[in-house]
Amino acid sequence: MLKKKKINLNLRSYMMIIALIVIWVFFAILTEGSFLSARNISNLFRQSVFLSVLAMGMVFVIILGQIDLSVGSIVGLTGGIVAILHVWFGMDPLISILITLGIGLLIGLWNGYWVAYRGVPAFVVTLGGMLIFRGILLGITKGTTIGPMRGFFEFLGKGYLSNIIGIIIGVIGAIFIIVAELNSWKKKKSHGLNAPSLKVEFLKLLAYTILIAIFILIFNSYRGVPFPVLITLILLIFFTYISQNTVFGRYIYAIGGNSQAATLSGIDVKKITLIVFMINGLLAAFGGIFLTSRLNAASVSGGEGAELDTIAACVIGGTSLMGGIGTVVGAVIGAIVMASLDNGMSLMNVPVFWQSIIKGLVLIFAVWFDVASKKKEA
C-alpha cells in the first residue's frame, strides 16, 4: 500500500514535466522543427515570464486555500501606472518601478484585509477588485494607450545578456541545484524519510546539469539569455526558498491543509493570509511591469483574462484547488506549459477559438488528474 502511494505521488510530481515534453515533441513534429528552433525557444521563455511571475504569487494564495480573481486587473492597473509615471511624468525608470511595486503591495493589502480581518470570502473580494481596479485603470488612462517605454524598460522587456554572462549563470544555476538537492537528500536520509539511492540521486543531478547546459547553448545560439528570464529565475529561487525553508512557508501549507487546526496550534492565520495577498499583489505588479515593458506600452486591455491563465498554470503545475498542496517550481512549469500551448498553436495558425477550447480542456484534465490521484491515495 505504501509503495503504491509513493508511486502515485511520484507520478503526480512528474506529470507536469512529462506533459511539457509531450507538448514540445507534438508541436516540433507538426511545425517541422520550427517550434524547437533557438529563436522560438528563446521567444517562448521570454513570453512565459509574465505568466510565470503571476503564478508564483497565485500559488501561495491557492495553497492557502484562497483564490484571487483580481490578478488580471492588478496587472493592467500597475502596468498603466508605471507607464504614466515614466511617459507622462518623465520619472526615472527605477523610481517608477519602485512606486508601482509599492502600489501592488497596497492593493494586496486591500484584498488581504477584507479576506483576513473582515471575513469576506476571497472570491467576492477579488471579484469586486477585478471591477474596481479595471475601472481605476480606465479612469486614470482616459482609455488611451500610453507609450513608448524607453531606456531600462526596453532592456527589461526585450533585452538579452551576453554569451559569457549566460554561461556564468548556467554554472551558478547548476551549482545551486546540486547543492540544494544534495542537502535535501541528506536531510531525508538523516530523518529516515523515503529518499532515492545515491546512484539515482547522482543520475538526477546529472540530468539537471545537462538540461541547464542545453538551454544555455540554445539561448546563446540565438541572442543570449533573455534578461527577463534571469529576473524570473531570481524570483523563482527566492520564493522557492521562502515556501520550503522558512517557518512562514510551513505556516501557509498548514493553513491550507487545515485552517482550524492551524489556528488551534497557535498560527496567526489572519496575519499570514494578509501577507500572502500582499505578496500576490507585489508579484502581480511585477507582471504588469514586465507586460508593459514587453509590449512597449500600456493599454486598458492589459492583463485581461490573466487571472484564468494564472490559476490554470498553478493547477497544471500540481497545485490543489483544495489548498495545502503545490510548489512554486510546479506553478512556473505550469506557466511554461500554458505558454507552450499558446506558442505552438500560434505557429500552426490555429484559430483563436480553438486555442481557448484546448486550454480549457487541459485545465479540466489537470483538475481531474488531481482529484483522481487523491482518491487513489486515500
PyMOL commands that set and color helices and strands:
alter all, ss='L'
color gray80, all
select helices_A, chain A and resi 2-30+34-36+38-63+71-88+93-116+122-141+152-158+163-190+198-222+227-245+247-257+259-264+269-295+306-316+328-347+352-377
alter helices_A, ss='H'
color red, helices_A
deselect
rebuild
show_as cartoon
